[in-house]
Structures are given as C-alpha cells and as structure tokens.
Amino acid sequence: MAMVLVSLGLFLRRCEVVHTVGVRPQFSDYSEAERKLMQASPLLLFPTSRYMPIFQAVGKPFFPSLSSHHLKRSRHLQWLLASFVDIPRLTTKRYARRTTPEAVLKDFALPVRILSLKNDRRSGVIVTTERALEEVLSRERSILVQEIPAGVGLTPPRVSLVFTFYRWIGFSCRFLPDDTSPMLPTDIIETSLRLVQTARLDDIAVEWCWTRDGWRFAGMDFPPLVIHSPQGTIRYRRELLCQQLTEIATGRAALRERGSPVDRPWTPPQ
C-alpha cells in the first residue's frame, strides 16, 4: 500500500499519492485530521517560507529543502557558494551604490551584465557604455556585475540543468541544439550533481554559459515548468515530480532523511 505524502502548496494537487491541505495562516486553522496527516507524513511538500523554519527546527523532512529555497531566491548566495567551492564560473562581483564606474571598469571590460542580488527571474541588463553603467550604479542600492565572455556574442548559449531529489531530470536551453551548437559535456552534469548533493539543493536549476574556454557556471534558478529529459523528449516538471514521489510512496525509491544525501565536504574538480 502506498504511503500518503502531504503537500501544503497546491503544485501537486493532481498527483494521486499526494494529499493537498493548502497553506493556512497557523496550524490551528487545520482540522485535527489534517494535522494528524501532516504529522504522520514522512515528507511534507511545498510548506512555503512560513513553515519551513519550523519543520527544519523539529527535524521534519520537507521538500524543497531550506537550502533550495534560499539559493533559488538569492543570486548573491549563489555566487558566494560558487566561489567557496571554486567551480569554473563567470567572473561576477558585487558593488554598492557609491561605487564609481571607474572602479568597476578596473575589474571588468564592457559590455557587462547587471544582475539584482535577489533573483527576480530576469536575465539581467546588458550595459555597453560607461554612462549607462554610471546610471545603474546611482540608481541601485547594490548590484552584481557579471562578465560577458569575449568572442561568443552578447547572448552566448546557456543551459540550465534541472535537479529534483538530487537527481538530474533534464535541462532547458537558450539555443537550438544543432550541429553548430556546443555539446553538453558530462563534466558539467557531474559537477552540478556533486554541487547540489553537497549543498543539499534538492530542487534547483543550475545554469551554465558557453565561453571560448568551455562551459562556466552562470547562476541558479527556479526549475522551469517544461524541460527536456536527458533523452531529449519534452516533459512537464509537474509530471516528473509526481513520478518521483510515486516511486517514494510505493517504496521503489528511498526517501532521503535529514542530513542526506552527502555527508562529506566539497572537494573541487581535478
């Protein structure tokens, strides 16, 4: 008999192994039967930021993880993580409002990409002149400046590798795969997998950018709703997630407990 998994968010309300109770202001707003279901469920799904800290504090497994929640929403945290583990990445640096264009241009050559610290789901603004850079610096409290790799145009190919429950389930790309497109090597898949396992990112998209020196880490994002499977077929994330949860609920896949899946420090690629 399949176990029942409880979801607070509505994303999986059509998944047969998931019982959705919704997000309410406080626990007393749930019925006694609903509270018992939540307490008995081996995994609580999409609890939102309201209940994540509570479940984390009491050791109740939930999905997505707290790390996934924070890293998806903060570009600044993404780059702190990338620099700490020292993976191949685009040069990216934070600057405050009072920074002069001259100070930025000591570190970067125009054009550059300007990104907000918070992930606003936008791809940033490309700045090509010193005057435009000065306007951004005077307007924004704090920004991230990211290099645009030389020799590959203003919008080089990018690919997002999508991971759910620490498994690579597919990708989305900003170029049409053809004979002239750069190949997707296994090393960035393996590096991304080790990164999400070590940092406990169980629901994330890891973005890579093509440069003349190969693929470079370009950030993280919310997993897209539609992806290409590793075999290249188009799949809906909702369906893939329900499939994984069905495997967990029926015992065909193990539910990773708190502290899993990797209990070893990050070691950089050789």
PETAWO-V288275 format. One line per field, one symbol per residue. burial: b if it has 16 or more other C-alpha atoms within 10 Angstrom, else e. A space follows every 50 residues. Layout:
BEGIN
burial->???
END
This chain:
BEGIN
burial->eeebbbbbbeebbebebbbbbebeeeeeebeeebeebbeebbbbbbbeee bbeeeeeeebbbbbbbebbebbbbbbbbbeebeebebbbbbbbbbeeeee beebeeebebbbbbbbbebeeeebebbeebeebbebbeeeebbbbbbbbe eeeeeebbbbbbbbbbebbbbbeeeeeeeeeeeeeeebbeebbbbbbbbb bbbbbbbbbbbeeebbbbbbbbbbebbbbeeeeeeebeebbbeebbbbbe eeeebeeeeebeeeeeeeee
END
